[in-house]
Amino acid sequence: MGILIVLVPLALLLGFFFVGVFLWGVKSGQCDDLESPKHRMLLEKDD
């Protein structure tokens, strides 16, 4: 039962961290362009 005192706050901290990273990514424009990455691999030139 004592391990819950450690694991619950750790899980909450990790959850808040990943939500924060996700929100930062959305705010910085990481999810803006969903169409061009799938076409970019076809247009790359091999040198």
C-alpha positions as CSV (number, residue, x, y, z in Angstrom):
1,M,0.0,0.0,0.0
2,G,2.9,2.3,0.6
3,I,4.0,2.0,-3.0
4,L,0.8,3.8,-4.1
5,I,2.1,6.9,-2.3
6,V,5.0,6.9,-4.8
7,L,3.3,5.6,-7.9
8,V,0.2,7.8,-8.0
9,P,2.1,11.2,-7.9
10,L,4.6,9.8,-10.4
11,A,1.8,8.8,-12.8
12,L,0.2,12.2,-12.4
13,L,3.5,14.0,-13.1
14,L,4.2,11.9,-16.2
15,G,0.7,12.5,-17.4
16,F,1.0,16.3,-17.0
17,F,4.4,16.2,-18.6
18,F,3.1,14.4,-21.7
19,V,0.0,16.6,-22.0
20,G,2.3,19.6,-21.7
21,V,4.6,18.3,-24.5
22,F,1.6,17.6,-26.7
23,L,0.1,21.1,-26.2
24,W,3.5,22.6,-26.9
25,G,3.8,20.6,-30.1
26,V,0.3,21.7,-31.2
27,K,1.1,25.3,-30.4
28,S,4.4,25.3,-32.2
29,G,2.8,24.0,-35.4
30,Q,3.9,20.4,-35.4
31,C,0.5,19.2,-36.4
32,D,-0.4,21.8,-39.0
33,D,0.5,20.1,-42.2
34,L,-0.8,16.6,-42.4
35,E,-0.8,16.2,-46.2
36,S,2.7,17.0,-47.5
37,P,4.7,14.4,-45.5
38,K,3.1,11.5,-47.3
39,H,3.9,13.1,-50.7
40,R,7.4,14.3,-49.8
41,M,8.9,10.8,-49.7
42,L,7.8,10.4,-53.3
43,L,9.3,13.6,-54.5
44,E,12.7,13.3,-52.9
45,K,15.6,13.0,-55.3
46,D,18.4,10.5,-54.7
47,D,21.8,12.0,-55.2
